[in-house]
Amino acid sequence: MIIDTLENAARYDSLGAKFVKAFEYLQQTDFNAVAKGKYEIDGDNIFAIVNEYDSIEEAGEQMESHRKYIDVQYVAAGEERIGHDFLGDKTPSRAYSETEDYMLFAEKPAFYTILKQGQFAIFFPTDLHMPNLRVNGPVPVKKVVIKISVQ
């Protein structure tokens, strides 16, 4: 996993052309003018999901991971806490769904990060993550999740 600010996105160009394209989209888009929804960047290879919600309590939440896509989670407005851990030899509490590209894990996160406006996190298939959590109380969040195919 990688956690940084969008102003440092060029540091990750070495991850490949898909990441360059994803960060260009984040840098060139005015998310104040973008409604919730799914937006194609490069077909099924790279797409963005724009969401708005109030941050939530951790109770009852589980960590997730993906196999087909890498997540670039960018906070366009607000802030949230994200729980993290490494996949390692953990057993899913909800088996992997090929169509939905995720599985869930009941373990508590090993550590947490607070993402604020202008910051992003990259989660690879071996990174467990529990996003959308409250920092001090519920706040409105606008987040863009860019899905980058691992193929």
FIVEX-563644 format. One record per residue (C-alpha): residue in three letters; residue number from 1; x, y, z. Coordinates in pm, 1 decimal. Layout:
<nodes>
{"Ala" NUM {X Y Z}}
...
</nodes>
This chain:
<nodes>
{"Met" 1 {0.0 0.0 0.0}}
{"Ile" 2 {101.7 357.1 -63.2}}
{"Ile" 3 {-29.8 668.8 110.9}}
{"Asp" 4 {54.7 1016.0 -18.3}}
{"Thr" 5 {-81.5 1346.3 -147.8}}
{"Leu" 6 {-192.9 1406.0 -503.9}}
{"Glu" 7 {79.4 1669.1 -549.4}}
{"Asn" 8 {333.3 1383.7 -523.1}}
{"Ala" 9 {160.7 1157.7 -777.7}}
{"Ala" 10 {448.2 1179.3 -1028.9}}
{"Arg" 11 {661.1 978.5 -784.8}}
{"Tyr" 12 {453.1 675.7 -881.1}}
{"Asp" 13 {485.8 700.0 -1259.7}}
{"Ser" 14 {722.1 402.4 -1241.3}}
{"Leu" 15 {424.3 183.8 -1147.2}}
{"Gly" 16 {322.5 202.4 -1512.2}}
{"Ala" 17 {112.4 379.6 -1772.2}}
{"Lys" 18 {-216.5 287.6 -1602.8}}
{"Phe" 19 {-112.9 473.2 -1288.2}}
{"Val" 20 {0.5 774.3 -1491.8}}
{"Lys" 21 {-340.4 782.9 -1660.7}}
{"Ala" 22 {-525.3 740.6 -1330.0}}
{"Phe" 23 {-335.9 1024.7 -1162.4}}
{"Glu" 24 {-383.5 1249.6 -1465.7}}
{"Tyr" 25 {-758.3 1193.5 -1431.5}}
{"Leu" 26 {-746.2 1285.8 -1062.2}}
{"Gln" 27 {-536.7 1595.9 -1127.6}}
{"Gln" 28 {-739.8 1721.1 -1424.5}}
{"Thr" 29 {-1092.3 1663.1 -1292.9}}
{"Asp" 30 {-1294.2 1915.0 -1090.9}}
{"Phe" 31 {-1476.5 1678.0 -858.2}}
{"Asn" 32 {-1699.4 1960.2 -730.4}}
{"Ala" 33 {-1868.0 1935.9 -1071.5}}
{"Val" 34 {-1878.3 1553.9 -1091.3}}
{"Ala" 35 {-2184.2 1362.2 -973.1}}
{"Lys" 36 {-2176.4 1024.7 -801.4}}
{"Gly" 37 {-2132.4 741.7 -1046.2}}
{"Lys" 38 {-1894.5 531.0 -1251.6}}
{"Tyr" 39 {-1670.0 696.6 -1511.0}}
{"Glu" 40 {-1463.0 511.8 -1771.1}}
{"Ile" 41 {-1104.9 624.1 -1812.2}}
{"Asp" 42 {-977.5 332.3 -2022.1}}
{"Gly" 43 {-1262.8 83.1 -2054.4}}
{"Asp" 44 {-1241.5 -199.2 -1799.6}}
{"Asn" 45 {-869.3 -135.2 -1751.0}}
{"Ile" 46 {-913.8 189.8 -1557.6}}
{"Phe" 47 {-1234.0 343.8 -1427.8}}
{"Ala" 48 {-1340.0 578.1 -1149.7}}
{"Ile" 49 {-1620.7 544.8 -899.5}}
{"Val" 50 {-1721.9 876.6 -743.4}}
{"Asn" 51 {-1910.6 844.3 -416.3}}
{"Glu" 52 {-2047.1 1074.6 -146.9}}
{"Tyr" 53 {-2134.1 956.2 204.3}}
{"Asp" 54 {-2102.0 1034.9 571.6}}
{"Ser" 55 {-1813.1 859.9 744.8}}
{"Ile" 56 {-1925.7 567.6 961.5}}
{"Glu" 57 {-1853.6 387.0 1288.5}}
{"Glu" 58 {-1611.9 94.9 1270.7}}
{"Ala" 59 {-1840.7 -144.9 1461.4}}
{"Gly" 60 {-1967.7 -416.2 1228.6}}
{"Glu" 61 {-1730.3 -327.8 942.4}}
{"Gln" 62 {-1481.7 -572.6 791.0}}
{"Met" 63 {-1164.3 -533.5 589.6}}
{"Glu" 64 {-1174.4 -612.9 218.4}}
{"Ser" 65 {-934.8 -698.7 -60.5}}
{"His" 66 {-956.6 -740.7 -436.4}}
{"Arg" 67 {-791.0 -962.9 -695.7}}
{"Lys" 68 {-871.0 -809.8 -1036.3}}
{"Tyr" 69 {-822.4 -443.1 -950.2}}
{"Ile" 70 {-586.7 -218.9 -755.9}}
{"Asp" 71 {-765.4 63.1 -570.3}}
{"Val" 72 {-648.3 421.9 -577.1}}
{"Gln" 73 {-871.4 584.5 -314.7}}
{"Tyr" 74 {-862.4 965.0 -331.8}}
{"Val" 75 {-1041.4 1194.9 -86.2}}
{"Ala" 76 {-1177.9 1487.5 -285.9}}
{"Ala" 77 {-1357.2 1642.1 16.5}}
{"Gly" 78 {-1377.6 1565.0 386.1}}
{"Glu" 79 {-1168.7 1312.9 576.2}}
{"Glu" 80 {-1189.4 951.9 683.8}}
{"Arg" 81 {-999.0 691.3 878.1}}
{"Ile" 82 {-899.3 369.4 701.0}}
{"Gly" 83 {-798.7 47.7 875.1}}
{"His" 84 {-521.0 -161.6 715.4}}
{"Asp" 85 {-352.3 -497.0 736.1}}
{"Phe" 86 {-167.5 -738.7 510.1}}
{"Leu" 87 {-340.7 -1037.2 351.5}}
{"Gly" 88 {-74.1 -1289.4 449.1}}
{"Asp" 89 {-238.3 -1618.7 543.9}}
{"Lys" 90 {-566.3 -1468.5 670.0}}
{"Thr" 91 {-885.5 -1658.3 593.5}}
{"Pro" 92 {-1175.2 -1460.7 445.0}}
{"Ser" 93 {-1500.7 -1433.3 639.1}}
{"Arg" 94 {-1674.2 -1389.1 302.9}}
{"Ala" 95 {-1526.2 -1585.7 16.4}}
{"Tyr" 96 {-1399.4 -1408.3 -293.3}}
{"Ser" 97 {-1668.4 -1306.9 -541.6}}
{"Glu" 98 {-1540.3 -1312.9 -899.2}}
{"Thr" 99 {-1822.8 -1086.0 -1023.4}}
{"Glu" 100 {-1790.0 -829.3 -742.9}}
{"Asp" 101 {-1409.2 -860.5 -708.8}}
{"Tyr" 102 {-1384.1 -859.6 -334.1}}
{"Met" 103 {-1360.6 -1074.4 -25.3}}
{"Leu" 104 {-1404.6 -975.9 339.6}}
{"Phe" 105 {-1194.6 -1037.7 650.2}}
{"Ala" 106 {-1326.6 -1022.5 1007.3}}
{"Glu" 107 {-992.3 -947.4 1177.8}}
{"Lys" 108 {-940.9 -603.3 1326.5}}
{"Pro" 109 {-700.8 -380.2 1130.6}}
{"Ala" 110 {-338.5 -381.7 1243.8}}
{"Phe" 111 {-310.4 -3.0 1191.1}}
{"Tyr" 112 {-504.7 302.3 1074.5}}
{"Thr" 113 {-449.5 605.0 853.1}}
{"Ile" 114 {-645.2 928.5 832.5}}
{"Leu" 115 {-691.7 1045.7 474.6}}
{"Lys" 116 {-777.3 1412.5 430.0}}
{"Gln" 117 {-876.4 1611.5 125.0}}
{"Gly" 118 {-607.0 1585.6 -144.1}}
{"Gln" 119 {-461.4 1259.9 -13.6}}
{"Phe" 120 {-480.1 911.4 -163.8}}
{"Ala" 121 {-407.7 551.3 -75.4}}
{"Ile" 122 {-316.5 272.8 -317.6}}
{"Phe" 123 {-428.2 -75.5 -216.7}}
{"Phe" 124 {-280.1 -371.5 -402.9}}
{"Pro" 125 {-443.6 -718.2 -394.2}}
{"Thr" 126 {-235.4 -815.9 -88.8}}
{"Asp" 127 {-348.6 -508.0 108.3}}
{"Leu" 128 {-654.2 -537.7 331.3}}
{"His" 129 {-844.3 -215.0 388.6}}
{"Met" 130 {-1147.5 -90.9 583.0}}
{"Pro" 131 {-1238.7 254.2 443.4}}
{"Asn" 132 {-1508.2 515.6 519.6}}
{"Leu" 133 {-1453.1 528.2 897.8}}
{"Arg" 134 {-1518.0 831.2 1119.2}}
{"Val" 135 {-1224.9 1025.0 1257.0}}
{"Asn" 136 {-1400.5 1209.3 1544.2}}
{"Gly" 137 {-1759.0 1201.8 1427.1}}
{"Pro" 138 {-1952.5 1165.3 1106.2}}
{"Val" 139 {-1849.8 1406.6 830.7}}
{"Pro" 140 {-1951.4 1425.9 465.3}}
{"Val" 141 {-1691.0 1269.6 235.4}}
{"Lys" 142 {-1653.8 1279.6 -140.0}}
{"Lys" 143 {-1418.6 1006.5 -252.3}}
{"Val" 144 {-1299.1 884.3 -587.6}}
{"Val" 145 {-1193.4 521.1 -614.9}}
{"Ile" 146 {-998.7 449.8 -930.0}}
{"Lys" 147 {-990.5 82.5 -1021.7}}
{"Ile" 148 {-679.4 -23.2 -1211.7}}
{"Ser" 149 {-676.5 -373.3 -1358.3}}
{"Val" 150 {-386.1 -589.4 -1249.8}}
{"Gln" 151 {-364.1 -744.8 -1598.5}}
</nodes>
